[in-house]
Amino acid sequence: MSGDGGTIRDRWIFGYGSLIWRPGFAFVERRRAIAHGWARRLWQKSTDHRGTPDAPGRVATLVPEPGAVAVGAAFRIAADDAIAIIAELDVREQQGYEPLALDVELDDARVVSALTYVAHAHNPYFAGGEPADAIAAVVRTAIGPSGANLEYARRLAEALAEIGAPDPHLDEILRAIA
């Protein structure tokens, strides 16, 4: 066993958006997890899942922010499944997202290195710090191959509520839609 809570080859995946409620892969263990120094923001345009090229939706990314915390779910995947699962995630998280090894704190106080996908500000789909009402206007109407952008935002808020982690940014956007 290694110090990360699994076998030497087991890997952790950290999800902070749709992976929380729809990981889409087999996992050995799921834990509530916190990424310290990161904030979840709906600042990434989506033309492949929750919008179209003509009407991009907005989906979550992580942005560095001192003192912030982004709560999500960490999934331990078996070593035998890691290559296939990561290849699937590379496709799912492709539009401007880059893989990043990130230390996350699990709900049992262990800190593990987890693979996550972050859409940094230099990618062409990054919308940046739009005001909540502007993001809300997009989320209210955008629809893509994976469904309505509003469904995404509501499902994310529900998933975060289930793990006791409301997100002020997301809640502000949803209030602006109501």
JOKADA-V159487 format. One record per residue. N is the residue number from 0. OMEGA is omega in whole degrees, 0 to 359 (NA if undefined). NEAR is the number of other C-alpha atoms within 10 Angstrom. Layout:
BEGIN
n=N omega=OMEGA near=NEAR
n=N omega=OMEGA near=NEAR
END
This chain:
BEGIN
n=0 omega=176 near=9
n=1 omega=180 near=9
n=2 omega=182 near=10
n=3 omega=174 near=16
n=4 omega=178 near=16
n=5 omega=175 near=18
n=6 omega=183 near=13
n=7 omega=184 near=11
n=8 omega=178 near=13
n=9 omega=181 near=18
n=10 omega=174 near=26
n=11 omega=174 near=30
n=12 omega=177 near=26
n=13 omega=177 near=30
n=14 omega=181 near=23
n=15 omega=178 near=26
n=16 omega=184 near=26
n=17 omega=177 near=17
n=18 omega=180 near=19
n=19 omega=184 near=22
n=20 omega=182 near=17
n=21 omega=182 near=11
n=22 omega=179 near=15
n=23 omega=178 near=13
n=24 omega=178 near=15
n=25 omega=177 near=13
n=26 omega=181 near=18
n=27 omega=186 near=12
n=28 omega=176 near=13
n=29 omega=181 near=16
n=30 omega=169 near=16
n=31 omega=184 near=21
n=32 omega=181 near=27
n=33 omega=171 near=24
n=34 omega=181 near=24
n=35 omega=179 near=18
n=36 omega=180 near=14
n=37 omega=176 near=18
n=38 omega=176 near=21
n=39 omega=178 near=24
n=40 omega=174 near=21
n=41 omega=185 near=25
n=42 omega=181 near=24
n=43 omega=177 near=27
n=44 omega=177 near=27
n=45 omega=174 near=25
n=46 omega=183 near=20
n=47 omega=180 near=18
n=48 omega=188 near=22
n=49 omega=177 near=24
n=50 omega=179 near=25
n=51 omega=177 near=16
n=52 omega=179 near=11
n=53 omega=182 near=8
n=54 omega=182 near=16
n=55 omega=173 near=23
n=56 omega=176 near=30
n=57 omega=179 near=28
n=58 omega=188 near=26
n=59 omega=164 near=22
n=60 omega=174 near=23
n=61 omega=175 near=23
n=62 omega=179 near=19
n=63 omega=179 near=15
n=64 omega=181 near=13
n=65 omega=178 near=10
n=66 omega=180 near=9
n=67 omega=172 near=15
n=68 omega=173 near=19
n=69 omega=180 near=24
n=70 omega=179 near=28
n=71 omega=181 near=27
n=72 omega=175 near=28
n=73 omega=181 near=30
n=74 omega=174 near=25
n=75 omega=180 near=24
n=76 omega=181 near=22
n=77 omega=181 near=19
n=78 omega=182 near=15
n=79 omega=182 near=11
n=80 omega=191 near=14
n=81 omega=184 near=20
n=82 omega=181 near=12
n=83 omega=181 near=12
n=84 omega=180 near=17
n=85 omega=176 near=17
n=86 omega=177 near=10
n=87 omega=179 near=13
n=88 omega=177 near=19
n=89 omega=178 near=15
n=90 omega=182 near=10
n=91 omega=186 near=14
n=92 omega=189 near=17
n=93 omega=192 near=13
n=94 omega=178 near=19
n=95 omega=180 near=19
n=96 omega=178 near=20
n=97 omega=177 near=14
n=98 omega=182 near=15
n=99 omega=172 near=14
n=100 omega=187 near=15
n=101 omega=173 near=18
n=102 omega=177 near=19
n=103 omega=179 near=26
n=104 omega=179 near=20
n=105 omega=182 near=20
n=106 omega=175 near=13
n=107 omega=176 near=9
n=108 omega=173 near=10
n=109 omega=173 near=13
n=110 omega=181 near=18
n=111 omega=172 near=23
n=112 omega=183 near=17
n=113 omega=174 near=22
n=114 omega=173 near=20
n=115 omega=180 near=21
n=116 omega=184 near=24
n=117 omega=175 near=19
n=118 omega=183 near=25
n=119 omega=184 near=19
n=120 omega=183 near=15
n=121 omega=182 near=9
n=122 omega=186 near=13
n=123 omega=181 near=12
n=124 omega=182 near=19
n=125 omega=181 near=21
n=126 omega=178 near=16
n=127 omega=188 near=15
n=128 omega=176 near=12
n=129 omega=175 near=12
n=130 omega=183 near=11
n=131 omega=182 near=18
n=132 omega=176 near=15
n=133 omega=177 near=13
n=134 omega=180 near=23
n=135 omega=180 near=24
n=136 omega=178 near=15
n=137 omega=183 near=19
n=138 omega=182 near=26
n=139 omega=190 near=19
n=140 omega=186 near=14
n=141 omega=177 near=21
n=142 omega=179 near=24
n=143 omega=182 near=18
n=144 omega=179 near=11
n=145 omega=177 near=12
n=146 omega=183 near=13
n=147 omega=177 near=18
n=148 omega=178 near=25
n=149 omega=176 near=22
n=150 omega=178 near=15
n=151 omega=183 near=22
n=152 omega=180 near=24
n=153 omega=179 near=14
n=154 omega=178 near=17
n=155 omega=179 near=23
n=156 omega=178 near=19
n=157 omega=180 near=15
n=158 omega=178 near=22
n=159 omega=177 near=21
n=160 omega=180 near=12
n=161 omega=179 near=11
n=162 omega=176 near=15
n=163 omega=185 near=12
n=164 omega=178 near=17
n=165 omega=182 near=17
n=166 omega=183 near=18
n=167 omega=180 near=12
n=168 omega=180 near=13
n=169 omega=180 near=21
n=170 omega=178 near=15
n=171 omega=178 near=15
n=172 omega=180 near=21
n=173 omega=176 near=20
n=174 omega=179 near=11
n=175 omega=178 near=15
n=176 omega=186 near=17
n=177 omega=NA near=7
END
